[in-house]
Amino acid sequence: MSAADAAASLARRLLHYARPRQLQLVVRMAELGAMQKAAADLGMSQPSATEALNRVEALLDLTLFDRHARGVRLTREGALLLPALRRALDAFDLLAGDAARLAQGAGGLVRIAGIAAASTAIAAPALPALCAAQPALWLDYREIEAADIAAVCQDRTADLVLCRASVQVPAGHEFTPLRADRIGVYCASDHPLARRRSVDLQRCAKETWLLPPEGSPPHAAFAALCDTLGAPPPVARVSTRTLALGVALVCELRLLYVGLDSHMDRFVASGRLHRLPIDVPGAPVPIGCLHPQQLASEAAATVLTHLVRWASGGGDSARPDAQ
């Protein structure tokens, strides 16, 4: 029997015989390190828990735990399967959430995941209009790290993923660019340089700078600016990857900062930051939407269509008569 045939046969057995409670027991045993504690946590008797574990191990044809004097320990196979078991239980949570929202009158459900830059550059300006125009549409948006994109696509825990074009596009997916990005030099809105109509790089070199996160496009741009100057300017003795803290440091300590427009635009719009008129080398790749070639639902297609129209300048694209 091929690996694919074996997997299909096992899937049929699991669908027919496995119970969510049994899977939940395995996960709790792994977390608590003892069957007795896991059984008590789930309101099961010890004999019921023993039978449930035996049933799961028999279905999988694997030993998931080694027993020892103080409890249980995952076997190698058990440790490797634990993430899949957790995903299976998460699927029940998603099912319950979707069912509850539909019962409350939702006319469509769309899960969107996005990196921090996409949250600021796309989600925040584009999605409120869609929500206002499509009140029956239920949107679930969560922020993720770029490193999580592959798992999100594989597990299908999001219908649409807002990210950069540099992402590796999984099979069966495509990337739709929505917004270009730029790198700029920023300061507090009340910084002395913010009042100048023109600012040159040599003048900025006299100021203290906050280092951008290492490995980021702004960090590479800052290094290029240092090369242009011939020597690095003074830098603050603090580093952070947290945007809110970085902005606070720039404002409170009167620092200059090389940042992405997609991150900083909202702070400029609110009046906290000012973008200096300085050309910065380098351009990050565009931000857009990673999605299956065959979208999961009509609701997901509606959201993608809105984002594309918004990106092309159609600010009224969410109106029902514009669909």
ABEGO torsion letter per residue (X at the ends): XBAAAAAAAAAAAAAAABBAAAAAAAAAAAAAGBAAAAAAAAGBBAAAAAAAAAAAAAAAGBBABBBBAAEBBBBAAAAAAAAAAAAAAAAAAAAAAAAAAAAAGBABBBBBBBBAAAAAAAAAAAAAAAAAABAABBBBBBBBBAAAAAAAAAAGABABBBBBAABBBBBGBBBBBABBBBBBBBBBAABAAAABABBBAAAAAABBBBBBBBGBAAAAAAAAAAAAAGBBBBBBBBBBABAAAAAAAAAAAGBBBBBBAAAAAAAAAAGABBBBBBBBBEBBBBBBBBBBABBABAAAAAAAAAAAAAAAGBAAAABAAAX
